[in-house]
Amino acid sequence: MKPIHTQLKVGARVTWKGDSNDLGIVTEKFHSGVTICWDNGEEGSIANRDLRGNVQLAYPNWEDANA
């Protein structure tokens, strides 16, 4: 499986630790991480090293469905 930071694209819907009540959208992708706008109104940048185990694609086939 690919590392999560290689799977994320701007517009991807993500969850925090698989919690379907904690959703957000990737709004920016940069060399060392991503920025996510969470549904609760918060926005945060997360380093690639901190993505693993914390951030997951909400819809694993998102890329295939939006190709």
C-alpha positions in Angstrom: 0.0 0.0 0.0 1.2 3.5 -0.8 2.0 5.9 2.0 -1.0 8.1 2.8 0.8 11.4 1.8 1.2 10.0 -1.8 -2.5 9.2 -2.0 -3.8 12.6 -0.9 -4.8 15.2 -3.4 -6.4 18.6 -3.1 -10.2 18.0 -2.7 -9.8 14.5 -1.1 -12.2 13.8 1.7 -10.4 12.5 4.8 -11.0 11.3 8.4 -9.0 11.6 11.5 -8.1 8.2 12.8 -11.0 6.6 10.9 -13.7 8.5 12.8 -16.6 9.2 10.4 -17.7 12.1 12.7 -14.3 13.8 12.2 -14.1 14.6 8.5 -12.3 17.2 6.4 -11.1 18.1 3.0 -7.5 18.5 1.8 -7.2 22.1 0.7 -3.5 22.3 0.0 -0.6 19.9 -0.6 3.0 20.8 -0.2 6.3 19.0 -0.1 6.3 18.3 3.6 2.6 17.8 4.3 -1.0 18.9 3.7 -3.5 21.5 4.9 -6.9 20.1 5.9 -10.1 22.1 6.4 -12.1 20.2 9.0 -15.9 20.1 9.0 -15.9 21.7 12.5 -14.4 24.9 10.9 -10.9 24.3 12.1 -8.0 24.3 9.6 -4.6 22.7 10.2 -1.4 21.7 8.4 -0.1 18.2 9.1 3.4 17.1 8.3 3.8 13.9 6.2 5.4 12.1 9.1 2.3 12.8 11.2 -0.3 11.6 8.6 0.4 7.9 9.0 -2.0 6.3 11.4 -3.9 9.6 11.9 -5.4 10.7 8.6 -7.2 8.2 6.3 -9.1 8.7 3.0 -12.8 8.8 3.9 -13.6 7.2 0.6 -10.7 4.8 -0.3 -11.8 4.6 -4.0 -12.1 8.4 -4.2 -9.3 8.7 -6.8 -10.8 6.0 -9.0 -14.3 7.7 -8.8 -12.9 11.1 -9.6 -10.4 10.2 -12.3 
